[in-house]
């Protein structure tokens, strides 16, 4: 994910559920083979410490005095926040070939307890009526997440860190850029400072929304890579992002999943229009913009991966 001409652009896997693989086997995928044995895939591990309050808070705090319960439920020293076989995982990563990423934050809405529409409306009123309270919630989460990141990074050097940010939809974020800039991003700084201290050079925002209006502030905050997931390709155009933000913004994804539902000419056109241009400056990992679904045929998936491999190979020579 570094800038410049890569010798081997990463070919990550989008992920498929078991029912997709079962459907593909009925269409000709060899039954005893792993997908990584059939198409070029670079392995990627994602460390996912438990970043949720434990025990779960119900009701969620809506008064300043009640935030003690949130602090108590976010104990970074709890052994259960890392896998039981953590020491074995660490040993396995020491001589690894794969890319390792660390998930460091659940994002704005999840950090203030939003899991459904009822809680969403309640918390949005709080953002307007009591921003100090919301900011304090986010501060508590940010400090906890920073300590969790440090706990992991003391044991493992990672290639990238991930902020998850389910903050809107195809139309844009559900809060204004000003609110995000003033209320949210300052509370991400403790995590970003830890990442810098441990020389994590790629800091990714994995967005489940069109977050175009937030990008300038994200870059100023130190988040230098964008990975947009489950958003229509027309809603956020990676070629436009590369043209506008250049080498300041690294990118993952951006290839329209929907073209794999069509014919191979549509797949070819999508990849040839985007991949060479995005790879030109480096800092790009080509990937579909969503998880591969059951309606994608094995033949189309193979064509997509083979063409992607050829384009990446051409770009590195």
N, C-alpha and C positions, 0 to 999 in steps of 0.2 A: 504493500500500500504506500510505499515511498514514492516520491516524485522522481522524474527522469525516465529513461527508456528501460523497462524491466527486462531481465533475461528470461523471465517466465511469469507472465501475468497469472495471478491466482485463479484457478478454476474450481471454485467452491460448488457445493451441492445445495440445491434449493430445499431439499427434504421432501420425502414422500411418505405418506401413511401406508400401512401394511396393505390396505385394500387396493391401493394404486399398483403396488408391486404384484399383487395377485392377479389383477386385471391384465397387466403387462405379460405375465407368464402365459396367460391364455392366448396372447397375441404373438408369441414367439420369443419372449425373453427366456434364455436358458434357466431352467428351474433350479439348478444347484449353485448358481453363480451369484456373487455379490455384485451390486450395481457398479461399484468401484473397479471391478475386474473387467467390466464390459465397456465403460466409457471413461474418459480421462476426468478424474476428480481429485482435487487436492484436499486432503483431510483437514477438517477444522474442528477443534474442540472449544466448547464454550463453558467456562466455569460459571456456575450459577449459585452463589451462596444464597441462603435464605434471608431475604431482605424484608420479610413481612413482620408486623408486630406479633409477638408470641407471649401470652395468649392473644387471640384475636380480640379486638376492642369492639364491644357492642353494648351500648351505643357509642358511636365515634365522638370524641371530645368536641364540644362546641363552645366551651368556656376556657379562659386562660388557666384557671385553677385546675381544670381537668387534664391539662397536658402532662401532669406528673405521671398519669397512667400510661401515656404514650411513651414517655422516656423510659419507664420501667419495663415496657414491653419490647424495647429495642436494645437488647443487651448484646453488644458485639463479641463478648467473651463466651457466649453460650456455645458449647461444643457442637450442639445440634445444628448450628447454622452452616456447617461444612459437612460434606459427605463422611460417613462412618469410615470409609477407606481412604481418607484424605492423605495419609502418609504414603500409601501405595500409589495414589494418583501423582503425588509430587515426584516420587522416584521415577515414575513412568515418563514424566514430562522433561526430565533432565537431559536425556539424549534423544529428544523427539525430532521428527521430520515435519510434523503437522503444525499449522498455525494455531495458537492458543489465544482466545479472547476472554476477557473478564467482564461479566455484567456487573455494573457498579451502581445502577439507579433504576427505579421503577417509573420515574417520570412524575410530572406535576400532579395529575389527577389521582393516580394511585397513592401518592404520598399524602394526600389529604383525605384518603378514605373513600374515594368515589369508585363504587363497583356496580352501581345501577342508576337509573334515571332519577329516582327519588333522592338519593344521596347527591347526585349531580346538582339538582336544583337547590338543595339545602346549602351545599358548599359554595355555589356561585353567588348566592345571596350573602354569604359570609365574606367572600372576596370583595364584594362591594361595601358591605356594612362594617366589617371588622378586619381590614387587611392586615393589621398588626398580629391578630390571632393566626391567620393563615400563614403569614410569614414565619411566625414562631414554630408552627407545625413543620414547615419546610426546613427550617434551621435544624430542628431536632433530627429530622430524617437525614439531612445532609451531613451532619456531624457523625451520625451513626454509620451512614454509608461510607464515609471517609475512613472510619476506623475499620470497617469490614474490608475495604479495599486494601488497607495497609496490612491487615492480618494475612490476606492472601499473598500480597506481593512480597512479604518477607520470606515466603517459601518458593514462589514461582515468578519467573520473568515472563511477561506476556507480550504479544505483538500489538495488541489493541485492547481498548476498553470500550464498553457499550453502555450508553444511556438509552434506556427504552423510553419512548415518549408517545403514548397513545393519546393524542391531544386534540383530535378533530376528525375531519373526513376529507373527501375529495374537494370540497369547497374551501377548505382552509382550517386554521386553528380555531378553537372555541373560546379562546381568550385573545385579547388584543396584543400586538407587539409591545406596547408600552407596559401592560400588566406583566407580560412574560419577562421583559427586560428589568423591571423594577422590583417585582415580587419574587420571581422564580429563580432567575439566573444567578443572583448573588448567593443563593443557598447551595448552588452546585459547586461553588469555588473551593470549599474544603476538599471535595473529592478530586477536582482537577489539580489542586496543589499536591496532593498525594501522588497522583499519576505522574506529574512532572518530576517529583522527587525520585521516583523509581524508574525514570526514563522511559515511560510509556509514550511513544511518539505519535500514535494514531488514536485519537479520541473520537468515537463514533456516536452520532445520534441516530438511533434506529427509530424512524418516525412512521407511525401508522396513520398518516394524514398528509395533506398538502401543506407543508410548513414553510413554503416559499417566503412569506412575509417575515419570518423569524430568523432567516439565515444570516443577515448582517450582524445581528446581536449574538447569535451563536458563535460566529467567527471571533468576534471581539472577546467573548467569554473564554475562548480557548478550545472550543469544540471544532475540529478541523476536518471531519469526515461525515458524510450524510449517506444513510441507507434507508430509502423509502420503501415500505412494504405494504402490500394490499391496497394500493392507491392506483386509480386509473392512470395509464401512461400519459394521457392527454392533460391530466391535472397538473403534473409536474414534469417538465421536459428536461432531461439530463443534458442534452446538447445546449439548451439555453443556459443551464446552470454552469456548464463548463465555459461557455462564451462569456458569461457575466462575471463569474467569480474566479475563473482561471485556476492557477496552481494553489490558490488559497484554500480551495475546497476539494478534498478528496471524495471519491464517490464509490459506492457499492450498489449494484443492481441496475435498475433503469430500463431493462428489456421487457417489453410488453408480453406478459403471460398469455394474453388473449390470442396472439398470433399462432400459438401452438395448437389452438382449436381449429385453425383453418388449414390451408394447404402449404406445401413446402416452399412455394414461391413467396408467400407472405412471410414465412420465417426467414428466408434468405434476405429479403428486402429489409426487414427490421434489423437484422444483425449487421448487414453490410453498410447500412446507413449510419449506424451508431457506434459499433465497436471500434473500428479503426480510428475514428476521430477522437473518441474518449480515451483510447490507449495512448494516443500520440504524446501526451505530456506525462504519462504515468499517473500514479495516484488513482487508479481505477481498477476495480474488480468486477468483471462482467457477470451478471446474474439476472435471472428473471425477477420480476417485481412481486412475486408471491409464491406460495407453495404449489407444487405441481399437483393437480387434481385428477380424479379418476377418468374424466372425459378426454384427457390428453393421451393420444395413442402412443404405443411403444415406438412405432416407426417415426412419428414426428419428433418424439423426444430424442431418439438416436440421431436423427438428422440435425436437430438443434445443437446437440453436444459435439458432434463431429465437425460441423461448420464453425462453431465457436472455437474449438481447439485449433482449427486451421487458421482462423483469423488472428488468434493470439500468437500462434507460432510465427506468422508472417510479421506481426508487429514487433517481435523481439529480435528480428534479423535485419 
